[in-house]
Amino acid sequence: MEENKTRTAGENLSRKDFIRKSAIAAASFYIVPRFVLGGKGYTAPSDKLYIAAVGCGGEAESDIHHFATAPKKNAQIAFLCDVDDRMAAPRRKEFPKAGFYHDWREMFDKEHKNFDAVTVAIPDHNHAPVGLRAMQMKKHLYLQKPLTHDIYEARILTEASEKYQVVTQMGDQGASCDGMRTMREWFEAGLIGDIEKVYCWTDRPVWPQGIAWPKTAAPIPKELKWDLWLGTAKQTNYIDNLVPFNWRGWWEFGTGALGDMGCHIMGPPFKLLGLGYPTEVSGSASTVYKGIFKEGIYPESGPVSSSIKFKFTQQSGKPLDLYWMDGGIIPERLNEIDPSLNMNEILGDIPSENDFEGCTLFVGTKGKVSCGWGGSHPRLLPLKLNKDVKVPEKYPRVPGGMDGHWWQWVDASIAGYSKMEVDSPFFGYAGPLTETVLMGNLLLRTFDLQEKIKRKDPVYGNMEGYKFSGRYTALKWDGENMKITNFEPANQYIKREYRKGWGELKL
């Protein structure tokens, strides 16, 4: 940790600062795959990126597809890895020449000379060790959001990306969409004045939360390598329907609604306003009781819904309040929207049959701007302004928009460290953003800290209940030192211990 000083909230390094700083570093160490050297079909190492994919289903399917179909045809899926044969089967059929492994550690050990880059899309609790090892091998890294399960892990990966000088990109493709550039141009044109508040919300979770871990174990699917899937998590029984999706609701493995959508929905204000670490976090969450003074708090899983307030200091020195809401909670209805209209559809994305992915609303001294998740579909309010206001384009758009998010990482990796700009590098953006998102989860987990107490009620007599000492307070955050300064028990959620045999995360 001593080799790379942690960045303070006050520094708020922008992408320009990152590129400028990176430019003075040594050129990246580009590994040429053995199977492209010499003989027929020789391909210059600067022309193609050979990728090892850790994870084959879900988000991984989309990532692999985008890399394999890059317009320049300059990426090749060289290896596939997945602990679940059901998830792996379609990709293995699609890429029959790609080598396949169940254990990423074995793949890295045996094949590290045969690929240049790694893409990772697996459950959150195993992101960090895979990502760090890839960077230590000098492999360029594309890692799905959120970068990590814990705040400490995010800090380590951020520092590692600078130390090992590899091209990194988080899988928050909205960072590359046209809407992000449009909103920056609107803000710089002074259309909404000074931004004082930001609201971020989603209907997620769309998986079970606010429930107890089942007492009855379920048979492990024969296609699933359960011990490898657990990875860094504590040893536990398999339960019904945990994979491929419902792991998100359990703190041991996932990061809940915030982890799933926070980087997408909080990303626009974080990037456009140049935010650093929050200084304070407070809020509330749903709780489930079986009855009065009966056990009904389930700290193993995230809440059904939550509302969180983050306090920031902007680069201008002015304060900013950012509000996060999930589980169907939304901000107060805006006067600018007809009462008969669906506010989510007007301000953000059109809801699917299952859920509303999210919206971000900027409130300024002169007006308001909203966008869908990732910065898509920006809108000025009142809506009539969108027909009349014309602001010239100042910033070049990413070719392909959101799709270009994958392609620009391929191009930048081929060019080498610091040679090209990407939209979600770990250092200066994705790492601090992930830490901020996970600060919200730290608050939610602190919310359920409980202490059993006894009391004598004047009506009901002797009763047993719980005291929740971490609730209804504002947690003060020292971002530089990764520490809650006013409630020590909360600090236990900054860093977790890995299961025996899975080591410790160190640079």
C-alpha positions in Angstrom: 0.0 0.0 0.0 2.9 2.4 0.6 3.9 2.5 -3.0 0.8 4.2 -4.2 -0.7 7.0 -2.1 -4.4 7.0 -1.8 -6.1 10.0 -3.5 -8.1 12.3 -1.4 -11.6 13.5 -2.1 -10.2 17.0 -2.6 -8.0 15.9 -5.5 -10.9 14.5 -7.6 -8.7 13.4 -10.5 -10.4 13.8 -13.8 -9.8 11.5 -16.8 -7.6 14.3 -18.3 -5.5 14.3 -15.1 -5.3 10.5 -15.3 -4.2 10.5 -19.0 -1.6 13.2 -18.4 -0.2 11.4 -15.4 -0.2 8.1 -17.2 1.6 9.5 -20.2 4.9 9.9 -18.2 4.8 6.3 -17.1 6.6 3.5 -18.9 5.0 2.0 -21.9 2.8 -1.0 -21.2 4.3 -4.5 -21.3 2.5 -6.1 -24.2 2.5 -9.9 -24.1 2.4 -11.5 -27.6 0.4 -14.8 -27.6 2.5 -17.8 -28.6 0.0 -19.0 -31.1 0.3 -15.8 -33.2 4.0 -15.8 -33.6 5.7 -17.0 -36.8 4.5 -19.2 -39.6 1.3 -19.0 -41.7 -1.3 -16.6 -40.5 1.1 -14.4 -38.5 -0.7 -11.5 -36.9 1.2 -8.5 -35.6 0.6 -8.2 -31.9 -0.6 -4.6 -32.4 -3.5 -5.7 -34.6 -5.4 -8.1 -32.4 -6.3 -8.6 -28.7 -6.5 -12.1 -27.3 -9.0 -12.2 -24.4 -9.6 -14.7 -21.6 -13.1 -14.5 -20.3 -13.8 -15.4 -16.7 -17.6 -16.0 -16.6 -19.7 -17.1 -19.6 -23.4 -16.4 -18.7 -25.5 -13.4 -17.8 -23.5 -10.1 -18.2 -20.6 -12.2 -19.5 -22.6 -13.2 -22.5 -23.1 -9.6 -23.5 -19.4 -8.7 -22.8 -18.1 -11.6 -24.8 -20.5 -10.9 -27.7 -19.4 -7.2 -27.9 -15.7 -8.1 -27.9 -16.1 -10.8 -30.5 -18.1 -8.5 -32.8 -15.9 -5.4 -32.5 -16.2 -3.6 -35.9 -12.4 -3.7 -36.5 -12.4 -7.5 -35.9 -9.5 -6.9 -33.6 -10.5 -9.0 -30.6 -10.5 -12.8 -30.3 -11.9 -14.9 -27.4 -8.9 -17.2 -26.7 -10.1 -18.8 -23.5 -13.3 -19.3 -21.6 -13.8 -20.0 -17.9 -16.9 -20.8 -15.9 -17.7 -22.8 -12.8 -21.2 -23.7 -14.2 -21.3 -25.9 -17.3 -24.9 -24.7 -18.0 -23.6 -21.1 -18.4 -20.5 -22.2 -20.3 -22.2 -24.5 -22.9 -23.5 -21.8 -25.3 -20.2 -19.9 -25.3 -18.2 -23.1 -25.8 -20.4 -23.9 -28.8 -20.0 -20.4 -30.1 -16.2 -20.3 -29.7 -15.2 -24.0 -30.3 -11.5 -23.0 -30.7 -11.3 -21.3 -27.3 -9.6 -23.2 -24.5 -11.9 -23.9 -21.5 -11.3 -24.1 -17.8 -13.5 -24.3 -14.7 -10.9 -22.7 -12.4 -9.6 -19.2 -13.3 -6.4 -19.8 -11.2 -5.5 -22.8 -13.3 -6.2 -21.0 -16.5 -4.0 -18.1 -15.5 -1.2 -20.4 -14.4 -1.2 -22.5 -17.5 -2.2 -20.0 -20.2 -0.9 -16.6 -19.1 1.5 -16.4 -22.1 -1.3 -17.0 -24.5 -3.6 -14.1 -23.9 -3.3 -10.3 -23.5 -6.4 -9.3 -21.6 -9.1 -10.5 -19.3 -12.8 -9.8 -19.1 -14.6 -10.7 -15.8 -18.3 -11.1 -15.2 -19.0 -13.3 -12.2 -20.7 -12.8 -8.8 -19.4 -9.7 -7.0 -17.7 -11.5 -4.1 -15.0 -13.0 -6.5 -14.3 -9.9 -8.7 -11.4 -8.6 -6.8 -9.0 -11.6 -6.6 -9.5 -12.4 -10.3 -9.1 -8.7 -11.3 -6.0 -8.1 -9.2 -4.2 -11.3 -10.4 -4.9 -10.3 -14.0 -3.4 -6.9 -13.5 -0.4 -8.4 -11.7 0.2 -10.5 -14.8 0.2 -7.3 -16.8 -3.1 -8.2 -18.5 -5.5 -5.4 -19.5 -8.8 -5.8 -17.6 -12.5 -5.3 -18.3 -14.4 -5.8 -15.1 -18.2 -5.7 -14.6 -19.8 -3.3 -12.2 -19.5 -2.9 -9.4 -15.8 -3.4 -9.5 -15.8 -5.2 -6.1 -17.8 -6.5 -3.2 -16.0 -4.4 -0.5 -14.6 -0.8 -0.3 -11.1 -2.0 0.5 -11.1 -4.2 -2.6 -12.1 -1.3 -4.8 -9.2 0.8 -3.4 -6.7 -2.0 -4.0 -7.8 -2.5 -7.6 -7.7 1.2 -8.2 -4.1 1.4 -7.0 -3.2 -1.8 -8.9 -4.3 -0.4 -12.2 -1.8 2.5 -11.8 1.0 0.3 -10.3 0.8 -2.4 -13.0 0.1 0.1 -15.9 -2.7 -1.8 -17.7 -5.7 -0.5 -19.5 -8.8 -0.9 -17.3 -12.5 -0.4 -17.9 -15.5 -1.0 -15.7 -18.6 -2.5 -17.3 -20.8 0.6 -17.0 -21.4 1.1 -20.7 -23.5 4.2 -20.1 -20.4 6.1 -19.4 -19.7 6.0 -23.1 -23.2 7.0 -24.3 -23.9 10.2 -26.2 -26.2 11.4 -23.4 -23.3 11.9 -21.1 -21.7 14.3 -23.6 -24.9 16.1 -24.2 -25.5 16.7 -20.5 -22.0 18.0 -20.0 -22.6 20.5 -22.9 -25.9 21.6 -21.3 -24.2 22.1 -17.9 -21.3 24.0 -19.3 -23.8 26.2 -21.2 -25.3 27.2 -17.9 -28.8 25.8 -18.8 -29.6 24.7 -15.2 -27.2 26.8 -13.2 -25.5 25.5 -10.1 -26.5 21.9 -9.2 -27.7 21.6 -5.7 -29.3 18.2 -5.5 -29.3 14.9 -7.4 -31.9 12.1 -7.2 -31.1 8.6 -8.3 -33.6 5.8 -8.2 -34.5 2.3 -9.4 -37.2 -0.3 -8.9 -34.5 -2.9 -8.2 -34.2 -5.4 -6.5 -36.1 -7.8 -8.7 -34.7 -10.8 -6.7 -35.5 -11.9 -3.2 -34.2 -9.6 -0.4 -35.3 -8.9 3.2 -35.5 -12.7 3.9 -33.7 -15.2 6.1 -31.1 -17.6 4.7 -33.0 -20.9 4.3 -32.4 -23.5 7.0 -32.7 -26.4 4.5 -29.9 -27.1 2.1 -30.7 -27.9 -1.6 -28.9 -30.4 -3.8 -26.0 -28.8 -5.6 -26.7 -28.9 -9.4 -24.4 -31.5 -11.0 -23.2 -28.9 -13.5 -22.0 -26.5 -10.8 -18.6 -26.5 -9.2 -19.9 -25.3 -5.8 -16.5 -24.8 -4.0 -15.1 -22.8 -6.9 -18.4 -20.7 -7.1 -18.0 -19.9 -3.4 -14.5 -18.8 -3.8 -13.7 -16.1 -1.2 -17.1 -16.5 0.6 -17.5 -18.5 3.7 -18.3 -22.2 3.5 -22.1 -22.7 3.4 -24.8 -24.9 2.0 -26.2 -24.5 -1.5 -29.8 -23.2 -1.5 -32.5 -23.3 -4.2 -32.3 -20.8 -7.0 -29.1 -19.1 -5.7 -27.6 -19.2 -9.2 -27.6 -17.8 -11.7 -29.2 -14.6 -10.4 -30.5 -14.5 -6.9 -27.1 -14.4 -5.2 -27.3 -10.6 -5.7 -29.6 -10.3 -2.6 -27.3 -11.9 -0.1 -24.5 -9.8 1.4 -22.1 -12.7 1.5 -22.1 -12.8 -2.3 -23.8 -9.8 -3.8 -24.2 -6.0 -3.3 -27.9 -5.7 -3.7 -29.8 -3.0 -5.6 -27.1 -0.5 -5.1 -24.4 -2.8 -6.5 -26.5 -3.8 -9.4 -27.6 -0.4 -10.6 -25.7 2.2 -8.5 -22.7 2.6 -10.8 -25.1 3.1 -13.8 -27.4 5.6 -12.1 -24.9 7.5 -9.8 -22.3 7.4 -12.5 -23.6 10.5 -14.4 -23.4 12.9 -11.4 -20.1 11.4 -10.3 -18.5 11.9 -13.7 -20.2 15.1 -14.8 -19.8 16.9 -11.5 -16.3 15.5 -10.7 -17.3 14.1 -7.4 -14.9 12.5 -4.9 -15.6 10.5 -1.8 -18.8 11.5 0.1 -18.3 13.1 3.5 -21.4 11.8 5.1 -24.0 9.1 4.5 -27.4 8.7 6.2 -30.8 7.1 5.4 -33.3 4.4 6.1 -34.4 1.0 4.9 -37.3 -1.4 5.1 -37.3 -3.9 7.9 -39.3 -7.2 8.2 -40.8 -8.3 11.5 -42.7 -11.5 12.3 -44.4 -9.6 15.2 -43.8 -7.2 18.0 -40.5 -7.8 19.7 -40.0 -11.1 17.7 -37.1 -11.9 15.5 -37.6 -10.5 12.1 -34.4 -8.7 11.0 -32.5 -10.6 8.4 -28.9 -9.3 8.2 -27.9 -11.9 5.7 -29.8 -10.2 2.9 -30.3 -6.6 1.7 -33.5 -4.7 2.5 -36.6 -4.7 0.3 -36.2 -1.0 -0.2 -33.9 1.8 0.9 -33.5 5.6 0.8 -30.0 7.0 1.3 -28.5 10.5 1.3 -24.9 11.1 0.4 -23.3 14.5 1.1 -20.5 15.7 -1.2 -18.3 18.7 -1.6 -18.2 19.7 -5.3 -15.0 20.8 -7.0 -16.4 24.3 -6.8 -16.5 24.0 -3.0 -20.3 24.0 -2.9 -22.2 21.3 -1.1 -24.2 18.7 -3.0 -26.8 16.3 -1.6 -27.3 13.1 -3.7 -30.3 10.9 -2.9 -30.5 7.2 -3.7 -33.8 5.3 -3.6 -34.7 1.7 -4.6 -37.4 -0.9 -4.2 -40.1 1.4 -5.6 -39.3 4.5 -3.6 -39.2 7.6 -5.8 -38.6 11.3 -5.3 -41.5 13.7 -4.7 -43.5 14.2 -7.9 -42.3 17.1 -10.0 -44.7 20.0 -10.9 -43.3 20.0 -14.4 -45.0 16.6 -15.1 -48.7 16.1 -15.9 -50.3 14.2 -12.9 -51.7 11.6 -15.3 -48.2 10.7 -16.7 -45.8 8.0 -15.5 -42.9 10.0 -14.0 -40.4 7.2 -14.5 -41.2 7.0 -18.2 -41.0 10.7 -18.6 -37.7 11.2 -16.7 -35.8 8.0 -17.2 -36.2 4.7 -19.1 -39.4 3.1 -20.3 -40.0 0.4 -17.7 -39.8 -3.2 -18.9 -42.4 -5.7 -17.9 -40.5 -6.6 -14.8 -38.9 -3.4 -13.5 -37.8 0.2 -14.0 -34.0 0.2 -14.3 -33.4 3.7 -13.2 -33.3 7.5 -13.5 -31.1 10.3 -12.5 -32.5 13.8 -11.9 -30.2 16.9 -11.5 -31.8 19.9 -9.7 -30.1 23.2 -10.4 -30.7 26.9 -9.5 -32.0 27.5 -13.0 -33.7 24.3 -14.1 -33.7 20.5 -14.1 -32.2 17.7 -16.2 -33.0 14.0 -16.1 -31.6 10.9 -17.8 -32.1 7.2 -17.9 -29.6 4.8 -16.4 -26.1 5.4 -17.6 -26.9 8.9 -18.8 -29.1 7.8 -21.7 -32.1 9.8 -23.0 -31.2 13.2 -21.3 -34.2 15.6 -21.0 -34.5 19.2 -20.0 -37.4 20.2 -17.8 -40.0 21.5 -18.6 -40.0 19.1 -21.6 -40.9 21.9 -24.1 -37.3 23.2 -23.7 -36.0 20.2 -25.5 -37.5 21.5 -28.8 -36.2 25.0 -28.4 -32.7 24.7 -26.8 -29.9 24.1 -29.2 -26.4 23.7 -27.7 -23.4 23.1 -30.0 -21.6 19.8 -29.6 -18.2 20.4 -27.9 -17.2 16.8 -27.1 -16.6 14.0 -29.6 -19.0 11.1 -29.3 -17.7 7.5 -28.7 -18.2 5.6 -32.0 -21.0 3.1 -31.3 -22.2 4.9 -28.2 -22.8 2.4 -25.4 -21.6 -0.5 -27.7 -18.4 1.5 -28.2 -17.7 1.2 -24.5 -16.4 -2.4 -25.1 -14.7 -1.5 -28.4 -12.8 1.4 -27.0 -11.3 -0.8 -24.3 -10.1 -3.3 -27.0 -8.6 -0.4 -29.0 -6.9 1.1 -26.0 -5.5 -2.2 -24.9 -4.0 -2.8 -28.3 -2.5 0.7 -28.3 -1.1 0.2 -24.8 -1.3 1.8 -21.4 -1.9 5.6 -21.5 -2.0 5.7 -25.3 -5.8 6.1 -25.6 -8.5 7.3 -23.3 -11.3 5.1 -22.0 -14.5 6.2 -20.3 -14.5 4.2 -17.1 -10.8 3.6 -16.0 -10.4 2.3 -12.4 -8.0 5.1 -11.4 -9.7 8.5 -11.2 -13.3 7.3 -11.9 -14.6 3.7 -11.6 -12.7 2.9 -8.4 -13.9 5.9 -6.4 -17.4 5.6 -7.8 -17.5 2.0 -6.7 -16.3 2.9 -3.2 -19.1 5.5 -3.0 -21.8 3.0 -4.1 -20.5 0.5 -1.5 -20.6 3.2 1.2 -24.4 3.1 0.7 -24.3 -0.7 1.4 -22.1 -0.1 4.5 -24.9 2.1 5.8 -27.5 -0.5 5.1 -25.5 -3.2 6.8 -24.9 -1.0 9.8 -28.7 -0.4 9.9 -29.2 -4.0 10.9 -26.6 -4.2 13.6 -28.6 -5.4 16.6 -28.1 -6.0 20.3 -30.6 -8.2 22.2 -32.1 -6.3 25.2 -34.6 -6.9 28.0 -37.0 -4.4 29.3 -40.0 -4.1 31.6 -43.0 -2.7 29.9 -45.7 -1.1 32.2 -48.4 -2.9 30.2 -46.9 -6.1 28.9 -44.4 -6.8 31.7 -41.0 -8.3 31.0 -40.2 -8.3 27.3 -37.2 -9.1 25.1 -36.3 -7.0 22.1 -33.5 -5.5 20.1 -31.5 -2.3 20.1 -30.3 -1.0 16.8 -27.4 1.3 17.7 -26.4 1.9 14.0 -29.7 3.3 12.9 -30.9 6.9 12.4 -27.4 8.4 12.6 -25.3 10.0 9.9 -22.0 8.2 9.3 -19.0 10.4 8.9 -16.7 9.1 6.2 -12.9 9.7 6.0 -12.5 8.7 2.4 -8.7 9.0 2.2 -8.3 6.6 5.1 -11.4 4.4 4.4 -12.8 4.9 7.9 -16.1 5.8 9.6 -15.0 8.3 12.2 -18.1 8.4 14.5 -19.4 4.8 14.7 -16.6 2.2 15.0 -18.8 -0.9 14.5 -19.6 0.2 10.9 -15.9 -0.2 9.9 -16.2 -4.0 10.0 -17.9 -3.8 6.6 -15.0 -2.1 4.8 -12.9 -5.2 4.4 -13.8 -8.9 4.8 -11.7 -11.9 5.4 -11.5 -14.4 2.6 -12.2 -18.1 3.1 -9.2 -20.2 4.0 -7.3 -21.1 0.9 -8.2 -18.0 -1.0 -5.5 -15.7 0.4 -5.6 -12.0 1.1 -5.9 -9.2 -1.3 -2.5 -7.4 -1.5 -0.8 -5.3 -4.2 
